């Protein structure tokens, strides 16, 4: 289908804008396309011709993927959207989006981006939560201070060997860093460490459990690795009553479990947990 002689492209000043957030700049340019008969015609005969000549012989330079912004050369065209103007026959609106991070890694010299997509960018976050658990003792001695198999102390709260629900304090911790593509080869290391306890800055040894990692591509050759950890005030140990030879709990004079010990379901890592060397 031949391009209509009346086809023209105009840039709209109303659609122009720029935004900077978390070290990443974005910009938008908007174009009005008149008398184009379809999206394919816009892409190949409109944006595909530079410069495009309008019916009045004026010309306009339209962007293509990877082109710099006409005013801000560090912003690169990354994508566009085309939509038909409601109620019109052959009138269209095209919006082009620019970013400063996605193509920055192909530049020579040092990487200048400090946003989430920039190599070396780090982010740390944490949530404080209270998790319910089944308990036989309130205020027990912490596991690291109790010998293996010894009574955990504290105040009995069970009802004849039936535990009650209490809450323990936990911290959900996330640490992210943007790395070069080859860094994601450590995925097997992340998997081997998942479910193991280790040390963490400012927390007791063995109180932080490594939950795993999430890996997401954010640039041409960059990936964001998000490590997840869980701190527990009792180092993830579980209260367990000691049973006698008959498989029953021995009770004291008050009808409470006579002896309660800590059981640790998670092994202690023999090496540093993934990601901690970056903090």
N, C-alpha and C positions, 0 to 999 in steps of 0.2 A: 504494500500500500504506500503510495507516494505521499510525501509530506505536503500538507496544504501550504499554499503560498502565503496564507494569512497567519501561519504559525509564528508565535513570538514568545520570548522568555524575558521576564522582568523580575528584578530582585526587589523584594518588599522590605522596607526599613522596619516595619512593625514586627517582623519575625526575628530580628537580630537581637542577640543577647549573649552575655558571657557570665560565667559563674566560677568561683574558686572555693573549693571545700576540701579539707583534709589534705592539702598539698596538691590536689588535682584540679586543673582548670578545664572547663568545658565551654564550648561556644556553639551557637546555632545561627544558621542563615536560612532564610526562606525565599523561595522563588515562586512566581506565578507563571504558569505555562498555559498559553491560550491557543486554541484550535489544534491541539494534539489529539489524535484519534485513539490513543491507548498508551498503557504504561511502557510497552516495548518501544514505541515510537519516541517516548520521552527519553528513555535510557540510551538508545542507539543513535537516534537522529537529533536529539536535543542535547543531553549531557555528553554524547559521544562526539560532538562537533565543537572544537574549540579553535577560534572563537565562533559562536553561533551568530548568524546574521539575521536580524529582524527585518520585517517588511519595509521599514523606513530606512534600511541600510545601516542602522546602528548595530554595533556588535556587543556581545557580552561574553565574558569568560565564565564558564560554569565549572564547578569542581568535579573531581573524580577521587575515588578512594586513594588516600595517601598524599593528596595535595595539601600544601600549607594554607592556613587562613590568610586572606589578603592583608590583614592588619597585624596579626600575631603569628609570626612564622614558626613559633614553637608549637602551635596547635595544628594538628593533622586531621584531615577529613577521615572519619572512620566508618560512617554509615549514613543512610538517608531513608526517608519515608515519603511515599507518594500517595496522595489521596485526591479523589475527585471533589470539586467544589459542589456542595449540595444544590440541586436544582438546575445545574448547568448541563450543557451538552458535551463540550470538549474543553472545559476549563479545569485545570488541575493545580494543586498546591504541592510543592516539594520542600521538605525540610532536611537540611544537611547538618549533621552533628560533628563537632571537632573535639579532640582530646589531646592532652599534652603528654600522656604516659604510655599509651599502648605501643607507639612506634619509637619511643625514645631509646630503646635498647639497641637499635640498629645504628645509632650515632657512634662516631668515633670518640675516643676520650672517655672521661669519667661520666658515669650515669648521673644526671642532674636531678632526676625525680626523687622527691622525698615522700611521695604519697604511697598508698597501699600497694601500688603496682611497681614501685621502685625497688630494685635489688637492695636487700639489706633492711628494708622497712620492717619495724617490729611493733607489735601491739600486745598489750597485756590487759586482761580483764578477769574479774572474779565475782562470784556470788556467794553470799553467806546464807546457808539454809539450815533448818532443823529437820532431821530425818527420824521418823518413828522406828523403834526397834523393840524386840522382846527382851525384858530385863528381869533378873532375879535380885539384883542389888542396885541401890541408888548410891551415887557418889563412890564408886569403886576406885581402888588404886589403879593407876594407869598401867597398861601391860608392860611397858619397859622397866617398871619398878617392881614387877612381880616375878618371882622365880617360876620356871616352867612347872606346871602342875599344882602350884600353890594356890591357896584361897585368895580371891581378889579383894576381900575386905568389903567395906561399905555397909550400908544399912539394908537389911532384908526387906523386900517388898512383895515377894511372891505369896501366893495363897496355896500352901500345901503342894509345892513343886509346880504350880501353874504360874507362868511368868505374866508380867503386866507390861503394858505399852508405855515406854518412856521415849524421850527425845535426846538425840545426840547431835552436837554441832559439827557441821561439815562446811568446807569451802570448795565450790566448783571453780577451778582455775583453768584459764585458757591463755595460751601463749602462741602468737602467730609471727611468722617471719616470711618474707618474700625472698626466694632463692632462685638461683640459676637452674635450668632444666636438669642438669646432671645430679643435682642434690636429691631428687625424688627417688634415686636408686636406693636410698636408705629405707624404702618402704618395708623391706624384710626386717630391718632392725626395729622399726616401730612395732611390727607385729610380734616379734619375739619378746619385747618389753611390756606389751599390753598385759594387764592383770598382775603386775609386780609392783612391790612397794620400793621406795627409795628415799633419798634425802632431797630436801628442797630448801632454798634459802629461808631462814627464820622459822623453820618448822622442825619438830623433833624427828630424828632419824626413823624412817620406816612409817611415818604417819601419812605420807602422800602416795597415792596409788595412781599409776599411769594407766589411763583409759584407752589411749590410742591417738591416732592422728587423722585429720582430714586434709586432702590435697586437692587444690583447685588451680587450674591454669588461669593466669591473669594477664599474660602478655605473650609475645611471640616466643620468647625463650625463658619465661619466668613462671614460677609456680608459688602459690601461697600455701605454706604448711602450717596447719593449726593443731597444736598439741593440746591434749585435754588431760587434766589431773584432778584428783579428788582427795582433799585432806580430810581426815577424820580424827576427832579428839581422842579416840581410843585406838588409833592406828588400825582401824577396820577389824579389830578382834571381836569375837562373839562370846557372850556369856553363856556358859554351859554348866548345868548341874552335874555333880559327880554321882553316878549310880552305883548301887551295891551289887553283890553277886546275883541278886534276884531281879535285877533290872529296874529297881525302884530307887527313889530318892530317900536318903536318910534325913529325917526331920529333927529339928531341935525341939526344945520344950514349948516354943511358941508356934509350932507347926510350920516353921520356915525351913527351906533347904539348908542342910548343915554345911555343905561345902559347894562353892561355885568356883570354877576356873575359867581362864581365858582360852579360847580356841582361835587360832590364826589361820584363815583359809588362803591367805595370799602370801606367796613367797617373797623374800627380800631379794632385790636385784643385786647381782654381784658387780654391776657397773653402773655408771651414772645413767639416770633416766634420760631418754631422748629430749633434746631441746634445752635442757638445763644449762648446758655449757654456753648458751647464747644469752642468758639472762644476766 
